Amino acid sequence: MFARYKKTGTADPTGAAPVAKKTAKPANSPKPAQRAVTPRVAAQPAPVDKERKRKERIGEIKVELHKRLLDNLNLAALERATENDLRSEIASISAEALDEMSVVLNKDERTTLFQDLFDEVTGLGPLEPLLKDDTVNDILVNGPQQIFVERDGKLSLTDVTFKDERHLLRIIDKIVSAVGRRVDESNPYVDARLADGSRFNAMVPPIAVDGSLVSIRKFKKEKLGIRDLVQFGAFSEDMAMYIEAAVACRLNIIVSGGTGSGKTTTLNALSSFIDNSERILTIEDTAELQLQQTHVGRMESRPPNVEGKGAVSQRDCLKNALRMRPDRIIVGETRGDEVIDMLQAMNTGHDGSMTTIHANSARDGVSRLENMIAMTGIEMPIKAVRSQIASAVNLIVQASRLQDGSRRMVSITELTGMEGEVISMQEVFRFQRTGLQPDGTILGGFTATGVRSHYSDRFRQWGHSLPPEIFEPSIGT
């Protein structure tokens, strides 16, 4: 075996003639046997190589057809054309170009090619099928050749690719230019919103080392309510009953959790219990909340322009919102100096306000609020800071994405006041794990901790008398 490989290596300088002499000399039986095996070994990767080359060829054809479409289509008239007319026009131009190029494709390949071209012209190219797939929650692009999606909390690699980095950059530019932004070497990152409301973030070289990085958090068209989340196992019926009373009685609520844990979905669900007669103002960096009430005013912050001017922060929106007679203020996410104004709003007549923060537990959430206040540069004694938090925040709902990909409200904690210099808290409901199935599914159930709610009297005064049984410990399955 090693001799045969050595012969092919030494044959390079002199061509094929020495190999022919050496194989012709011996007439032994082992040598022909070795030659007979060789074609079978070499033939194994041939179908894969053939399929790969055909795929590359179709990719080249797609690029050429796209250029011809841009040359032949009246781009100004695309906005007025119907989808069927545009599809037939693209198919006609592409079919004519294929004939000129003497390219033969079967029916399925032509259909796929025409659809890809339609997506390139009207949509976001290779990303378009993933955006239309309702089972996909997140799209994560790590360079042109690696695209991941999240389904049911699990990441998986797709077979979708871009032709090259230039192709990916063109799609990114198409997205950001539609919302009046730009991204290039001098401004290598951008945060934007797609036409359907999906959150879009991108970083391009030289900051992104191995190719542009893109993340798309898809906008859910269906609006999940509390009953939907109970059905999905996000929390229990007893917890839903408690949350309904807490929102209706205008407790100030913070939804805490990590990235992708379902904070915004939970906030949307909580807002469904707000009375339709109340005036609600929402403030977000990227508008994602889907409130169903009649009287809703939505605000979105704005980054600076190319000259570094014109920025409107969440704090600016929040200050202005306080002058607009809101009954409740909902901030999509508190992450900076707007925390001061948010806590003041909760403390000064805007009961029932809500927001989300990044934290791993209720106690961590309180610490994060303290840190954000410290980062504003306002010098306040720690006791005064904690007193402000304790009087402003009534409830912390902890959302979490567990290791099996499921999202659950793992804890509902009440803030009950101050004990010395420490904020006193009591957990009312929690998710208790009982085991792990072989397939990785987490076993467990929601249970009350046995602690009677600190706000029971308030619930009763507002006409929401909760049955005492819901506060009795019980483990579900």
Secondary structure as a PSIPRED ss2 file (coil, helix, strand):
# PSIPRED VFORMAT (PSIPRED V4.0)

   1 M C   1.000  0.000  0.000
   2 F H   0.000  1.000  0.000
   3 A H   0.000  1.000  0.000
   4 R H   0.000  1.000  0.000
   5 Y H   0.000  1.000  0.000
   6 K H   0.000  1.000  0.000
   7 K H   0.000  1.000  0.000
   8 T H   0.000  1.000  0.000
   9 G H   0.000  1.000  0.000
  10 T H   0.000  1.000  0.000
  11 A C   1.000  0.000  0.000
  12 D C   1.000  0.000  0.000
  13 P C   1.000  0.000  0.000
  14 T C   1.000  0.000  0.000
  15 G C   1.000  0.000  0.000
  16 A C   1.000  0.000  0.000
  17 A H   0.000  1.000  0.000
  18 P H   0.000  1.000  0.000
  19 V H   0.000  1.000  0.000
  20 A H   0.000  1.000  0.000
  21 K H   0.000  1.000  0.000
  22 K H   0.000  1.000  0.000
  23 T H   0.000  1.000  0.000
  24 A H   0.000  1.000  0.000
  25 K C   1.000  0.000  0.000
  26 P C   1.000  0.000  0.000
  27 A C   1.000  0.000  0.000
  28 N C   1.000  0.000  0.000
  29 S C   1.000  0.000  0.000
  30 P H   0.000  1.000  0.000
  31 K H   0.000  1.000  0.000
  32 P H   0.000  1.000  0.000
  33 A H   0.000  1.000  0.000
  34 Q H   0.000  1.000  0.000
  35 R H   0.000  1.000  0.000
  36 A H   0.000  1.000  0.000
  37 V H   0.000  1.000  0.000
  38 T H   0.000  1.000  0.000
  39 P H   0.000  1.000  0.000
  40 R H   0.000  1.000  0.000
  41 V H   0.000  1.000  0.000
  42 A H   0.000  1.000  0.000
  43 A H   0.000  1.000  0.000
  44 Q C   1.000  0.000  0.000
  45 P C   1.000  0.000  0.000
  46 A H   0.000  1.000  0.000
  47 P H   0.000  1.000  0.000
  48 V H   0.000  1.000  0.000
  49 D H   0.000  1.000  0.000
  50 K H   0.000  1.000  0.000
  51 E H   0.000  1.000  0.000
  52 R H   0.000  1.000  0.000
  53 K H   0.000  1.000  0.000
  54 R H   0.000  1.000  0.000
  55 K H   0.000  1.000  0.000
  56 E H   0.000  1.000  0.000
  57 R H   0.000  1.000  0.000
  58 I H   0.000  1.000  0.000
  59 G H   0.000  1.000  0.000
  60 E H   0.000  1.000  0.000
  61 I H   0.000  1.000  0.000
  62 K H   0.000  1.000  0.000
  63 V H   0.000  1.000  0.000
  64 E H   0.000  1.000  0.000
  65 L H   0.000  1.000  0.000
  66 H H   0.000  1.000  0.000
  67 K H   0.000  1.000  0.000
  68 R H   0.000  1.000  0.000
  69 L H   0.000  1.000  0.000
  70 L H   0.000  1.000  0.000
  71 D H   0.000  1.000  0.000
  72 N H   0.000  1.000  0.000
  73 L C   1.000  0.000  0.000
  74 N C   1.000  0.000  0.000
  75 L H   0.000  1.000  0.000
  76 A H   0.000  1.000  0.000
  77 A H   0.000  1.000  0.000
  78 L C   1.000  0.000  0.000
  79 E C   1.000  0.000  0.000
  80 R C   1.000  0.000  0.000
  81 A C   1.000  0.000  0.000
  82 T C   1.000  0.000  0.000
  83 E H   0.000  1.000  0.000
  84 N H   0.000  1.000  0.000
  85 D H   0.000  1.000  0.000
  86 L H   0.000  1.000  0.000
  87 R H   0.000  1.000  0.000
  88 S H   0.000  1.000  0.000
  89 E H   0.000  1.000  0.000
  90 I H   0.000  1.000  0.000
  91 A H   0.000  1.000  0.000
  92 S H   0.000  1.000  0.000
  93 I H   0.000  1.000  0.000
  94 S H   0.000  1.000  0.000
  95 A H   0.000  1.000  0.000
  96 E H   0.000  1.000  0.000
  97 A H   0.000  1.000  0.000
  98 L H   0.000  1.000  0.000
  99 D H   0.000  1.000  0.000
 100 E H   0.000  1.000  0.000
 101 M C   1.000  0.000  0.000
 102 S C   1.000  0.000  0.000
 103 V C   1.000  0.000  0.000
 104 V C   1.000  0.000  0.000
 105 L C   1.000  0.000  0.000
 106 N C   1.000  0.000  0.000
 107 K H   0.000  1.000  0.000
 108 D H   0.000  1.000  0.000
 109 E H   0.000  1.000  0.000
 110 R H   0.000  1.000  0.000
 111 T H   0.000  1.000  0.000
 112 T H   0.000  1.000  0.000
 113 L H   0.000  1.000  0.000
 114 F H   0.000  1.000  0.000
 115 Q H   0.000  1.000  0.000
 116 D H   0.000  1.000  0.000
 117 L H   0.000  1.000  0.000
 118 F H   0.000  1.000  0.000
 119 D H   0.000  1.000  0.000
 120 E H   0.000  1.000  0.000
 121 V H   0.000  1.000  0.000
 122 T H   0.000  1.000  0.000
 123 G C   1.000  0.000  0.000
 124 L C   1.000  0.000  0.000
 125 G H   0.000  1.000  0.000
 126 P H   0.000  1.000  0.000
 127 L H   0.000  1.000  0.000
 128 E H   0.000  1.000  0.000
 129 P H   0.000  1.000  0.000
 130 L H   0.000  1.000  0.000
 131 L H   0.000  1.000  0.000
 132 K H   0.000  1.000  0.000
 133 D C   1.000  0.000  0.000
 134 D C   1.000  0.000  0.000
 135 T C   1.000  0.000  0.000
 136 V C   1.000  0.000  0.000
 137 N C   1.000  0.000  0.000
 138 D E   0.000  0.000  1.000
 139 I E   0.000  0.000  1.000
 140 L E   0.000  0.000  1.000
 141 V E   0.000  0.000  1.000
 142 N E   0.000  0.000  1.000
 143 G C   1.000  0.000  0.000
 144 P C   1.000  0.000  0.000
 145 Q C   1.000  0.000  0.000
 146 Q C   1.000  0.000  0.000
 147 I E   0.000  0.000  1.000
 148 F E   0.000  0.000  1.000
 149 V E   0.000  0.000  1.000
 150 E E   0.000  0.000  1.000
 151 R E   0.000  0.000  1.000
 152 D C   1.000  0.000  0.000
 153 G C   1.000  0.000  0.000
 154 K E   0.000  0.000  1.000
 155 L E   0.000  0.000  1.000
 156 S E   0.000  0.000  1.000
 157 L E   0.000  0.000  1.000
 158 T C   1.000  0.000  0.000
 159 D C   1.000  0.000  0.000
 160 V C   1.000  0.000  0.000
 161 T C   1.000  0.000  0.000
 162 F C   1.000  0.000  0.000
 163 K C   1.000  0.000  0.000
 164 D C   1.000  0.000  0.000
 165 E H   0.000  1.000  0.000
 166 R H   0.000  1.000  0.000
 167 H H   0.000  1.000  0.000
 168 L H   0.000  1.000  0.000
 169 L H   0.000  1.000  0.000
 170 R H   0.000  1.000  0.000
 171 I H   0.000  1.000  0.000
 172 I H   0.000  1.000  0.000
 173 D H   0.000  1.000  0.000
 174 K H   0.000  1.000  0.000
 175 I H   0.000  1.000  0.000
 176 V H   0.000  1.000  0.000
 177 S H   0.000  1.000  0.000
 178 A H   0.000  1.000  0.000
 179 V C   1.000  0.000  0.000
 180 G C   1.000  0.000  0.000
 181 R C   1.000  0.000  0.000
 182 R C   1.000  0.000  0.000
 183 V C   1.000  0.000  0.000
 184 D C   1.000  0.000  0.000
 185 E C   1.000  0.000  0.000
 186 S C   1.000  0.000  0.000
 187 N C   1.000  0.000  0.000
 188 P C   1.000  0.000  0.000
 189 Y E   0.000  0.000  1.000
 190 V E   0.000  0.000  1.000
 191 D E   0.000  0.000  1.000
 192 A E   0.000  0.000  1.000
 193 R E   0.000  0.000  1.000
 194 L C   1.000  0.000  0.000
 195 A C   1.000  0.000  0.000
 196 D C   1.000  0.000  0.000
 197 G C   1.000  0.000  0.000
 198 S C   1.000  0.000  0.000
 199 R E   0.000  0.000  1.000
 200 F E   0.000  0.000  1.000
 201 N E   0.000  0.000  1.000
 202 A E   0.000  0.000  1.000
 203 M E   0.000  0.000  1.000
 204 V C   1.000  0.000  0.000
 205 P C   1.000  0.000  0.000
 206 P C   1.000  0.000  0.000
 207 I C   1.000  0.000  0.000
 208 A C   1.000  0.000  0.000
 209 V C   1.000  0.000  0.000
 210 D C   1.000  0.000  0.000
 211 G C   1.000  0.000  0.000
 212 S C   1.000  0.000  0.000
 213 L E   0.000  0.000  1.000
 214 V E   0.000  0.000  1.000
 215 S E   0.000  0.000  1.000
 216 I E   0.000  0.000  1.000
 217 R E   0.000  0.000  1.000
 218 K C   1.000  0.000  0.000
 219 F C   1.000  0.000  0.000
 220 K C   1.000  0.000  0.000
 221 K C   1.000  0.000  0.000
 222 E C   1.000  0.000  0.000
 223 K C   1.000  0.000  0.000
 224 L C   1.000  0.000  0.000
 225 G C   1.000  0.000  0.000
 226 I H   0.000  1.000  0.000
 227 R H   0.000  1.000  0.000
 228 D H   0.000  1.000  0.000
 229 L H   0.000  1.000  0.000
 230 V H   0.000  1.000  0.000
 231 Q H   0.000  1.000  0.000
 232 F C   1.000  0.000  0.000
 233 G C   1.000  0.000  0.000
 234 A C   1.000  0.000  0.000
 235 F C   1.000  0.000  0.000
 236 S C   1.000  0.000  0.000
 237 E H   0.000  1.000  0.000
 238 D H   0.000  1.000  0.000
 239 M H   0.000  1.000  0.000
 240 A H   0.000  1.000  0.000
 241 M H   0.000  1.000  0.000
 242 Y H   0.000  1.000  0.000
 243 I H   0.000  1.000  0.000
 244 E H   0.000  1.000  0.000
 245 A H   0.000  1.000  0.000
 246 A H   0.000  1.000  0.000
 247 V H   0.000  1.000  0.000
 248 A H   0.000  1.000  0.000
 249 C C   1.000  0.000  0.000
 250 R C   1.000  0.000  0.000
 251 L C   1.000  0.000  0.000
 252 N C   1.000  0.000  0.000
 253 I E   0.000  0.000  1.000
 254 I E   0.000  0.000  1.000
 255 V E   0.000  0.000  1.000
 256 S E   0.000  0.000  1.000
 257 G E   0.000  0.000  1.000
 258 G C   1.000  0.000  0.000
 259 T C   1.000  0.000  0.000
 260 G C   1.000  0.000  0.000
 261 S C   1.000  0.000  0.000
 262 G C   1.000  0.000  0.000
 263 K H   0.000  1.000  0.000
 264 T H   0.000  1.000  0.000
 265 T H   0.000  1.000  0.000
 266 T H   0.000  1.000  0.000
 267 L H   0.000  1.000  0.000
 268 N H   0.000  1.000  0.000
 269 A H   0.000  1.000  0.000
 270 L H   0.000  1.000  0.000
 271 S H   0.000  1.000  0.000
 272 S C   1.000  0.000  0.000
 273 F C   1.000  0.000  0.000
 274 I C   1.000  0.000  0.000
 275 D C   1.000  0.000  0.000
 276 N C   1.000  0.000  0.000
 277 S C   1.000  0.000  0.000
 278 E C   1.000  0.000  0.000
 279 R C   1.000  0.000  0.000
 280 I E   0.000  0.000  1.000
 281 L E   0.000  0.000  1.000
 282 T E   0.000  0.000  1.000
 283 I E   0.000  0.000  1.000
 284 E E   0.000  0.000  1.000
 285 D C   1.000  0.000  0.000
 286 T C   1.000  0.000  0.000
 287 A C   1.000  0.000  0.000
 288 E C   1.000  0.000  0.000
 289 L C   1.000  0.000  0.000
 290 Q C   1.000  0.000  0.000
 291 L C   1.000  0.000  0.000
 292 Q C   1.000  0.000  0.000
 293 Q C   1.000  0.000  0.000
 294 T C   1.000  0.000  0.000
 295 H C   1.000  0.000  0.000
 296 V E   0.000  0.000  1.000
 297 G E   0.000  0.000  1.000
 298 R E   0.000  0.000  1.000
 299 M E   0.000  0.000  1.000
 300 E E   0.000  0.000  1.000
 301 S C   1.000  0.000  0.000
 302 R E   0.000  0.000  1.000
 303 P C   1.000  0.000  0.000
 304 P C   1.000  0.000  0.000
 305 N C   1.000  0.000  0.000
 306 V C   1.000  0.000  0.000
 307 E C   1.000  0.000  0.000
 308 G C   1.000  0.000  0.000
 309 K C   1.000  0.000  0.000
 310 G C   1.000  0.000  0.000
 311 A C   1.000  0.000  0.000
 312 V E   0.000  0.000  1.000
 313 S C   1.000  0.000  0.000
 314 Q H   0.000  1.000  0.000
 315 R H   0.000  1.000  0.000
 316 D H   0.000  1.000  0.000
 317 C H   0.000  1.000  0.000
 318 L H   0.000  1.000  0.000
 319 K H   0.000  1.000  0.000
 320 N H   0.000  1.000  0.000
 321 A H   0.000  1.000  0.000
 322 L C   1.000  0.000  0.000
 323 R C   1.000  0.000  0.000
 324 M C   1.000  0.000  0.000
 325 R C   1.000  0.000  0.000
 326 P C   1.000  0.000  0.000
 327 D C   1.000  0.000  0.000
 328 R E   0.000  0.000  1.000
 329 I E   0.000  0.000  1.000
 330 I E   0.000  0.000  1.000
 331 V E   0.000  0.000  1.000
 332 G C   1.000  0.000  0.000
 333 E C   1.000  0.000  0.000
 334 T C   1.000  0.000  0.000
 335 R C   1.000  0.000  0.000
 336 G C   1.000  0.000  0.000
 337 D C   1.000  0.000  0.000
 338 E H   0.000  1.000  0.000
 339 V H   0.000  1.000  0.000
 340 I H   0.000  1.000  0.000
 341 D H   0.000  1.000  0.000
 342 M H   0.000  1.000  0.000
 343 L H   0.000  1.000  0.000
 344 Q H   0.000  1.000  0.000
 345 A H   0.000  1.000  0.000
 346 M H   0.000  1.000  0.000
 347 N H   0.000  1.000  0.000
 348 T C   1.000  0.000  0.000
 349 G C   1.000  0.000  0.000
 350 H C   1.000  0.000  0.000
 351 D C   1.000  0.000  0.000
 352 G C   1.000  0.000  0.000
 353 S C   1.000  0.000  0.000
 354 M E   0.000  0.000  1.000
 355 T E   0.000  0.000  1.000
 356 T E   0.000  0.000  1.000
 357 I E   0.000  0.000  1.000
 358 H E   0.000  0.000  1.000
 359 A C   1.000  0.000  0.000
 360 N C   1.000  0.000  0.000
 361 S C   1.000  0.000  0.000
 362 A H   0.000  1.000  0.000
 363 R H   0.000  1.000  0.000
 364 D H   0.000  1.000  0.000
 365 G H   0.000  1.000  0.000
 366 V H   0.000  1.000  0.000
 367 S H   0.000  1.000  0.000
 368 R H   0.000  1.000  0.000
 369 L H   0.000  1.000  0.000
 370 E H   0.000  1.000  0.000
 371 N H   0.000  1.000  0.000
 372 M H   0.000  1.000  0.000
 373 I H   0.000  1.000  0.000
 374 A H   0.000  1.000  0.000
 375 M H   0.000  1.000  0.000
 376 T C   1.000  0.000  0.000
 377 G C   1.000  0.000  0.000
 378 I C   1.000  0.000  0.000
 379 E C   1.000  0.000  0.000
 380 M C   1.000  0.000  0.000
 381 P C   1.000  0.000  0.000
 382 I H   0.000  1.000  0.000
 383 K H   0.000  1.000  0.000
 384 A H   0.000  1.000  0.000
 385 V H   0.000  1.000  0.000
 386 R H   0.000  1.000  0.000
 387 S H   0.000  1.000  0.000
 388 Q H   0.000  1.000  0.000
 389 I H   0.000  1.000  0.000
 390 A H   0.000  1.000  0.000
 391 S H   0.000  1.000  0.000
 392 A H   0.000  1.000  0.000
 393 V C   1.000  0.000  0.000
 394 N C   1.000  0.000  0.000
 395 L E   0.000  0.000  1.000
 396 I E   0.000  0.000  1.000
 397 V E   0.000  0.000  1.000
 398 Q E   0.000  0.000  1.000
 399 A E   0.000  0.000  1.000
 400 S E   0.000  0.000  1.000
 401 R E   0.000  0.000  1.000
 402 L C   1.000  0.000  0.000
 403 Q C   1.000  0.000  0.000
 404 D C   1.000  0.000  0.000
 405 G C   1.000  0.000  0.000
 406 S C   1.000  0.000  0.000
 407 R E   0.000  0.000  1.000
 408 R E   0.000  0.000  1.000
 409 M E   0.000  0.000  1.000
 410 V E   0.000  0.000  1.000
 411 S E   0.000  0.000  1.000
 412 I E   0.000  0.000  1.000
 413 T E   0.000  0.000  1.000
 414 E E   0.000  0.000  1.000
 415 L E   0.000  0.000  1.000
 416 T E   0.000  0.000  1.000
 417 G E   0.000  0.000  1.000
 418 M E   0.000  0.000  1.000
 419 E E   0.000  0.000  1.000
 420 G C   1.000  0.000  0.000
 421 E C   1.000  0.000  0.000
 422 V E   0.000  0.000  1.000
 423 I E   0.000  0.000  1.000
 424 S E   0.000  0.000  1.000
 425 M E   0.000  0.000  1.000
 426 Q E   0.000  0.000  1.000
 427 E E   0.000  0.000  1.000
 428 V E   0.000  0.000  1.000
 429 F E   0.000  0.000  1.000
 430 R E   0.000  0.000  1.000
 431 F E   0.000  0.000  1.000
 432 Q E   0.000  0.000  1.000
 433 R E   0.000  0.000  1.000
 434 T E   0.000  0.000  1.000
 435 G E   0.000  0.000  1.000
 436 L E   0.000  0.000  1.000
 437 Q C   1.000  0.000  0.000
 438 P C   1.000  0.000  0.000
 439 D C   1.000  0.000  0.000
 440 G C   1.000  0.000  0.000
 441 T C   1.000  0.000  0.000
 442 I E   0.000  0.000  1.000
 443 L E   0.000  0.000  1.000
 444 G E   0.000  0.000  1.000
 445 G E   0.000  0.000  1.000
 446 F E   0.000  0.000  1.000
 447 T E   0.000  0.000  1.000
 448 A E   0.000  0.000  1.000
 449 T C   1.000  0.000  0.000
 450 G C   1.000  0.000  0.000
 451 V C   1.000  0.000  0.000
 452 R C   1.000  0.000  0.000
 453 S C   1.000  0.000  0.000
 454 H C   1.000  0.000  0.000
 455 Y C   1.000  0.000  0.000
 456 S H   0.000  1.000  0.000
 457 D H   0.000  1.000  0.000
 458 R H   0.000  1.000  0.000
 459 F H   0.000  1.000  0.000
 460 R H   0.000  1.000  0.000
 461 Q H   0.000  1.000  0.000
 462 W C   1.000  0.000  0.000
 463 G C   1.000  0.000  0.000
 464 H C   1.000  0.000  0.000
 465 S C   1.000  0.000  0.000
 466 L C   1.000  0.000  0.000
 467 P C   1.000  0.000  0.000
 468 P H   0.000  1.000  0.000
 469 E H   0.000  1.000  0.000
 470 I H   0.000  1.000  0.000
 471 F H   0.000  1.000  0.000
 472 E C   1.000  0.000  0.000
 473 P C   1.000  0.000  0.000
 474 S C   1.000  0.000  0.000
 475 I C   1.000  0.000  0.000
 476 G C   1.000  0.000  0.000
 477 T C   1.000  0.000  0.000
